Amino acid sequence: MSRRNAHQSSQDDDANTTGAGVTLLILSIAVPSISIAALFIYSFSGKAPGATALITGLMTSMSSAAAGAFLGFLFGVPRTLERKAKAGNKKSAMEVQIPAGAEQEFAPNTNLEQISDWLTKIIVGVGLIKIGTSGGPARRLIAVTSGGMGGGQAATTIAASLIITFTVWGFMNSYLLTYMKIPSAFRWAYGGIIKKIKERPEIDARAIEVVNRVLNPPWGTAPAPQDALDVKVREATEETRIWIFHIVRDVLSPPREEAKIRQTVPVLRALMKAVPDYHQYRGYLGIALATKSEPDWAEAEKMLTEAIEGRATPEEGWLNYEYQRVRCRINLQREREGIIQDLRILKERALNEFLRLLEDPDVKAWIESNQIDKDNLPVA
């Protein structure tokens, strides 16, 4: 019996809510419609300046509605209930220390609520103080508006009606919409943010797992395809991508393992696709292509050149780009001017690396065949 009564009560509440909503909808449409219709009749009744009176009335109505809507929004902004300390803890939420490793919770930004609260209090306070002297400004506003509508008692009445009606109409509609719709919009937006934040560890873990399958494929298991690797790396956070890059960079640092170098290429391609403007991803892809057991000299040169262009100036560092590009250009038999230019940069800014490069068999043979004086490189 009690369940039936509860169900009936719920149905009655829904019916009352629906009825109230329909009534408000009718009023929100009927009130401005009647006011605008009266304005049209007055404007073209022969006692007003026609279009001038109509435009003045419409602009006054819009301005009043906007002012009322702004106030309605300020008064209707909902308050966020801040989560207090856990049950049984007498400390306030601000005093609770989050233990290391515990899951942290995120609170929404409440600046809008605070501003709304401050402005509301200021408006109410100033309004109560100045309420006794507000009649003069209100009369001047009505007089100015009625003057644009032709003047006279009828114009004054119409002007006062439009200002009052649309201010109240704008306030009520804005207040109700803000009060009823903004909380759900906040919950939807905040819920989406929290969902993404909670999903980040799982997304990053999947990206690291796929990268690990590429760099260290289990015995008898095929490495992850490039498409899947691209998706996982792109979805990962920037911190995780940087961590992945550091792993790849360590693999490419001397002494290098030939088998590992080849496995870094798809990971660097995925990083480059995720962040195309970062020169290190392109540069180290070029290094991997140039140092693997079967070098791809043409693509390596292209990646290294793009990385050098994205690096800005040699003063920034990363001269290993020029180091490997010299090897690429010699094997591709490029023009000697470009090769000499890279050699000069290395000699001026990384002498040890320049001397090490001269021990490379291909570089050594090229210098001898072109009769280049390594101690006095010609100007390119």
C-alpha positions as CSV (number, residue, x, y, z in Angstrom):
1,M,0.0,0.0,0.0
2,S,2.8,2.4,0.9
3,R,4.6,1.6,-2.4
4,R,1.4,2.4,-4.3
5,N,1.1,5.7,-2.4
6,A,4.7,6.6,-3.1
7,H,4.2,5.8,-6.8
8,Q,1.1,7.9,-6.9
9,S,2.9,10.8,-5.1
10,S,5.7,10.6,-7.6
11,Q,3.2,10.8,-10.5
12,D,1.5,13.8,-8.9
13,D,4.9,15.6,-8.5
14,D,5.7,14.9,-12.1
15,A,2.3,16.2,-13.2
16,N,2.7,19.4,-11.0
17,T,6.2,20.0,-12.4
18,T,5.0,19.6,-16.0
19,G,2.1,21.9,-15.4
20,A,4.4,24.5,-13.8
21,G,6.8,24.2,-16.8
22,V,4.0,24.7,-19.3
23,T,2.6,27.7,-17.4
24,L,6.1,29.3,-17.3
25,L,6.6,28.7,-21.0
26,I,3.2,30.3,-21.9
27,L,4.0,33.3,-19.7
28,S,7.5,33.7,-21.1
29,I,6.0,33.8,-24.6
30,A,2.8,35.6,-24.0
31,V,4.1,38.5,-21.9
32,P,6.7,39.8,-24.4
33,S,4.4,39.1,-27.3
34,I,1.6,41.2,-25.9
35,S,4.1,44.0,-25.1
36,I,5.5,44.0,-28.6
37,A,2.0,43.9,-30.1
38,A,1.1,46.9,-28.1
39,L,4.2,48.7,-29.2
40,F,3.4,48.0,-32.9
41,I,-0.2,49.3,-32.5
42,Y,1.1,52.5,-30.7
43,S,3.9,53.1,-33.2
44,F,1.5,53.1,-36.3
45,S,-1.5,54.6,-34.6
46,G,-0.8,58.0,-36.1
47,K,0.0,59.5,-32.6
48,A,3.7,58.4,-32.8
49,P,6.6,58.8,-35.2
50,G,6.1,55.4,-36.7
51,A,9.3,53.5,-37.4
52,T,11.3,55.7,-35.0
53,A,8.9,54.9,-32.1
54,L,9.1,51.2,-33.0
55,I,12.9,51.0,-33.2
56,T,13.2,53.0,-30.0
57,G,10.8,50.6,-28.2
58,L,12.4,47.5,-29.6
59,M,15.9,48.6,-28.6
60,T,14.7,49.6,-25.1
61,S,13.0,46.2,-24.7
62,M,16.2,44.4,-25.8
63,S,18.4,46.5,-23.5
64,S,16.0,45.9,-20.5
65,A,15.9,42.2,-21.2
66,A,19.7,42.0,-21.4
67,A,20.1,43.9,-18.1
68,G,17.5,41.7,-16.4
69,A,19.1,38.5,-17.9
70,F,22.5,39.5,-16.5
71,L,21.0,40.0,-13.1
72,G,19.1,36.7,-13.3
73,F,22.3,34.9,-14.3
74,L,24.2,36.4,-11.3
75,F,21.4,35.4,-8.9
76,G,20.9,32.0,-10.5
77,V,24.5,30.7,-10.6
78,P,24.5,27.5,-8.5
79,R,26.9,26.9,-5.7
80,T,29.3,23.9,-5.7
81,L,29.1,21.8,-2.6
82,E,32.7,21.3,-1.6
83,R,33.5,17.8,-0.3
84,K,34.3,17.9,3.4
85,A,36.7,15.8,5.4
86,K,35.9,12.1,5.6
87,A,33.5,10.9,8.2
88,G,35.1,10.5,11.6
89,N,37.8,13.1,11.0
90,K,37.2,16.3,12.9
91,K,39.6,18.3,10.8
92,S,38.3,20.6,8.1
93,A,38.7,19.7,4.5
94,M,41.5,22.2,4.2
95,E,43.5,20.6,7.0
96,V,43.3,17.0,5.7
97,Q,46.7,15.8,4.4
98,I,46.6,13.6,1.3
99,P,48.9,10.6,2.0
100,A,51.5,9.9,-0.6
101,G,50.2,7.5,-3.3
102,A,46.6,8.1,-2.4
103,E,44.2,9.0,-5.2
104,Q,43.7,12.7,-5.4
105,E,40.3,14.2,-6.1
106,F,39.9,17.4,-8.3
107,A,37.5,20.2,-7.5
108,P,35.9,22.4,-10.1
109,N,36.9,26.0,-10.5
110,T,34.5,28.2,-8.4
111,N,35.6,31.6,-9.6
112,L,32.3,32.2,-11.4
113,E,30.4,31.4,-8.3
114,Q,32.5,33.7,-6.1
115,I,32.2,36.6,-8.6
116,S,28.4,36.0,-8.8
117,D,28.2,36.0,-5.0
118,W,30.3,39.2,-4.7
119,L,28.3,41.1,-7.4
120,T,25.0,39.9,-6.0
121,K,25.9,41.2,-2.5
122,I,27.2,44.4,-3.9
123,I,24.1,45.0,-6.1
124,V,21.7,44.2,-3.2
125,G,23.7,46.3,-0.7
126,V,23.9,49.3,-3.0
127,G,20.3,48.9,-4.0
128,L,19.1,49.0,-0.5
129,I,21.2,52.0,0.3
130,K,20.2,53.9,-2.8
131,I,16.6,52.8,-3.1
132,G,15.4,56.1,-1.8
133,T,17.1,58.1,-4.5
134,S,16.5,55.7,-7.4
135,G,13.3,57.3,-8.4
136,G,15.1,60.3,-10.1
137,P,17.3,58.2,-12.5
138,A,14.3,55.9,-13.3
139,R,12.1,58.9,-14.3
140,R,14.9,60.3,-16.4
141,L,15.4,57.0,-18.2
142,I,11.6,56.8,-18.9
143,A,11.6,60.4,-20.1
144,V,14.4,59.9,-22.5
145,T,12.8,56.7,-23.9
146,S,9.4,58.3,-24.2
147,G,11.0,61.3,-26.0
148,G,12.2,58.9,-28.7
149,M,8.8,57.5,-29.0
150,G,7.0,60.8,-29.6
151,G,6.6,62.1,-26.1
152,G,3.3,62.6,-24.2
153,Q,1.5,60.5,-21.6
154,A,1.0,57.5,-23.9
155,A,4.7,57.3,-24.8
156,T,5.7,57.6,-21.2
157,T,3.3,54.8,-20.2
158,I,4.5,52.6,-23.1
159,A,8.2,53.3,-22.3
160,A,7.7,52.5,-18.5
161,S,5.8,49.3,-19.3
162,L,8.5,48.1,-21.8
163,I,11.4,48.8,-19.3
164,I,9.7,47.1,-16.4
165,T,8.2,44.2,-18.3
166,F,11.3,43.2,-20.2
167,T,13.6,43.7,-17.2
168,V,11.5,41.4,-15.1
169,W,11.0,39.0,-18.1
170,G,14.7,38.8,-18.7
171,F,15.5,38.3,-15.1
172,M,13.0,35.5,-14.5
173,N,13.9,33.6,-17.7
174,S,17.6,33.9,-17.2
175,Y,17.3,33.0,-13.5
176,L,15.2,29.9,-14.2
177,L,17.4,28.8,-17.1
178,T,20.5,29.3,-15.1
179,Y,19.1,27.6,-12.0
180,M,17.7,24.6,-13.9
181,K,20.3,24.1,-16.8
182,I,23.6,25.3,-15.5
183,P,24.0,22.7,-12.8
184,S,23.5,19.8,-15.3
185,A,25.9,21.6,-17.7
186,F,28.5,21.9,-14.9
187,R,28.1,18.3,-14.0
188,W,28.4,17.2,-17.6
189,A,31.6,19.2,-18.1
190,Y,33.1,18.4,-14.8
191,G,32.3,14.8,-15.1
192,G,34.0,14.6,-18.5
193,I,37.1,16.2,-17.0
194,I,37.2,13.8,-14.1
195,K,36.6,10.9,-16.4
196,K,39.6,11.9,-18.5
197,I,41.8,12.5,-15.5
198,K,40.9,9.0,-14.1
199,E,41.5,7.4,-17.4
200,R,45.0,8.9,-17.9
201,P,46.9,6.3,-16.0
202,E,45.2,3.5,-17.9
203,I,45.8,5.3,-21.3
204,D,49.5,5.9,-20.4
205,A,49.9,2.3,-19.3
206,R,48.5,1.0,-22.6
207,A,50.9,3.3,-24.5
208,I,53.9,2.1,-22.5
209,E,52.8,-1.5,-23.0
210,V,52.6,-1.2,-26.7
211,V,56.0,0.7,-26.9
212,N,57.5,-2.1,-24.8
213,R,56.2,-4.7,-27.2
214,V,58.0,-2.9,-30.0
215,L,61.3,-2.3,-28.2
216,N,61.4,-5.6,-26.4
217,P,59.1,-8.0,-28.2
218,P,58.4,-11.2,-26.2
219,W,59.7,-14.3,-27.8
220,G,57.3,-15.7,-30.4
221,T,55.1,-12.5,-30.3
222,A,54.8,-10.2,-33.2
223,P,55.5,-6.5,-32.5
224,A,52.6,-4.1,-32.4
225,P,51.6,-2.7,-35.8
226,Q,52.5,0.9,-36.6
227,D,48.8,2.1,-36.7
228,A,48.2,0.8,-33.2
229,L,51.4,2.3,-31.9
230,D,50.5,5.7,-33.5
231,V,47.2,5.7,-31.7
232,K,48.5,4.8,-28.3
233,V,51.3,7.3,-28.4
234,R,49.1,10.1,-29.6
235,E,46.6,9.4,-26.8
236,A,49.2,9.3,-24.1
237,T,50.0,12.4,-22.0
238,E,52.9,14.6,-22.9
239,E,54.9,13.4,-19.8
240,T,54.5,9.8,-21.0
241,R,55.7,10.7,-24.5
242,I,58.8,12.4,-23.1
243,W,59.5,9.4,-20.9
244,I,59.2,7.1,-24.0
245,F,61.5,9.4,-25.9
246,H,64.1,9.2,-23.2
247,I,64.1,5.4,-23.4
248,V,64.5,5.5,-27.2
249,R,67.3,8.1,-26.9
250,D,69.2,5.9,-24.4
251,V,68.9,3.0,-26.9
252,L,70.4,5.2,-29.6
253,S,73.3,6.5,-27.4
254,P,76.7,4.8,-27.9
255,P,77.3,2.0,-27.5
256,R,74.4,1.0,-29.7
257,E,72.9,-2.5,-30.1
258,E,72.1,-3.1,-33.8
259,A,68.9,-5.0,-33.1
260,K,67.6,-2.4,-30.8
261,I,68.2,0.5,-33.2
262,R,65.8,-1.0,-35.8
263,Q,63.1,-1.3,-33.2
264,T,63.3,2.4,-32.2
265,V,62.2,3.5,-35.7
266,P,58.5,2.8,-35.4
267,V,58.4,4.4,-31.9
268,L,60.1,7.5,-33.2
269,R,57.7,7.6,-36.1
270,A,54.7,7.5,-33.7
271,L,56.2,10.3,-31.6
272,M,56.8,12.4,-34.6
273,K,53.2,12.0,-35.8
274,A,51.9,12.9,-32.3
275,V,54.1,16.0,-32.0
276,P,55.1,17.0,-35.6
277,D,56.9,20.3,-34.6
278,Y,59.3,18.8,-32.0
279,H,62.7,18.7,-33.7
280,Q,64.2,16.0,-31.5
281,Y,61.7,13.4,-32.6
282,R,62.6,14.0,-36.3
283,G,66.3,14.3,-35.5
284,Y,66.5,11.0,-33.6
285,L,64.4,9.3,-36.2
286,G,67.1,10.4,-38.7
287,I,69.8,9.1,-36.4
288,A,68.1,5.7,-36.1
289,L,67.6,5.4,-39.9
290,A,71.3,6.3,-40.4
291,T,72.8,4.0,-37.8
292,K,70.7,0.8,-38.2
293,S,72.3,-2.2,-39.9
294,E,70.8,-1.3,-43.3
295,P,70.7,2.5,-43.3
296,D,68.0,4.4,-45.1
297,W,70.3,7.3,-46.1
298,A,67.7,9.3,-48.1
299,E,65.0,9.4,-45.4
300,A,67.6,9.9,-42.7
301,E,69.0,12.9,-44.5
302,K,65.4,14.3,-44.9
303,M,64.6,13.8,-41.2
304,L,67.9,15.3,-40.1
305,T,67.5,18.3,-42.4
306,E,64.0,19.0,-41.0
307,A,65.3,18.7,-37.5
308,I,68.1,21.1,-38.1
309,E,65.6,23.6,-39.6
310,G,63.4,23.2,-36.6
311,R,66.2,23.5,-34.1
312,A,66.8,27.2,-35.0
313,T,70.5,27.6,-34.6
314,P,73.6,25.4,-33.9
315,E,74.1,27.3,-30.7
316,E,71.1,25.5,-29.3
317,G,73.0,22.2,-29.5
318,W,72.0,18.9,-31.0
319,L,75.0,18.8,-33.3
320,N,74.6,15.1,-33.7
321,Y,72.2,16.0,-36.4
322,E,75.0,17.5,-38.5
323,Y,77.2,14.5,-37.5
324,Q,74.9,12.0,-39.0
325,R,73.9,14.2,-41.9
326,V,77.5,14.2,-43.1
327,R,77.4,10.4,-43.2
328,C,74.1,10.5,-45.1
329,R,75.3,13.0,-47.7
330,I,78.6,11.2,-48.3
331,N,76.8,7.9,-48.9
332,L,74.2,9.7,-51.1
333,Q,77.1,11.5,-53.0
334,R,75.6,15.0,-52.3
335,E,77.4,18.2,-53.3
336,R,80.6,18.8,-51.3
337,E,79.6,22.3,-50.2
338,G,76.8,21.0,-48.0
339,I,79.1,18.4,-46.5
340,I,81.9,20.9,-45.8
341,Q,79.4,23.3,-44.1
342,D,78.3,20.6,-41.6
343,L,82.0,19.6,-41.0
344,R,82.9,23.2,-40.3
345,I,80.0,23.5,-37.7
346,L,81.1,20.4,-36.0
347,K,84.8,21.5,-35.9
348,E,83.9,24.9,-34.4
349,R,81.4,23.7,-31.9
350,A,82.1,20.0,-31.1
351,L,85.7,19.3,-31.9
352,N,85.7,15.9,-30.2
353,E,82.8,14.7,-32.2
354,F,84.4,16.1,-35.4
355,L,87.6,14.1,-34.7
356,R,85.6,11.0,-34.1
357,L,83.6,11.5,-37.3
358,L,86.9,11.7,-39.2
359,E,87.6,8.1,-38.2
360,D,84.4,6.9,-39.9
361,P,85.6,4.8,-42.9
362,D,83.2,6.5,-45.4
363,V,84.0,10.0,-44.2
364,K,87.7,9.3,-44.2
365,A,87.6,8.0,-47.7
366,W,85.5,11.0,-48.9
367,I,88.0,13.5,-47.4
368,E,90.9,11.7,-49.1
369,S,89.2,11.4,-52.5
370,N,88.2,15.1,-52.4
371,Q,91.7,16.2,-51.1
372,I,90.1,18.1,-48.2
373,D,92.5,19.5,-45.6
374,K,90.7,18.7,-42.4
375,D,92.9,21.2,-40.5
376,N,91.9,24.0,-42.8
377,L,88.4,23.4,-44.2
378,P,87.6,25.5,-47.2
379,V,84.7,28.0,-46.9
380,A,81.5,26.4,-48.3
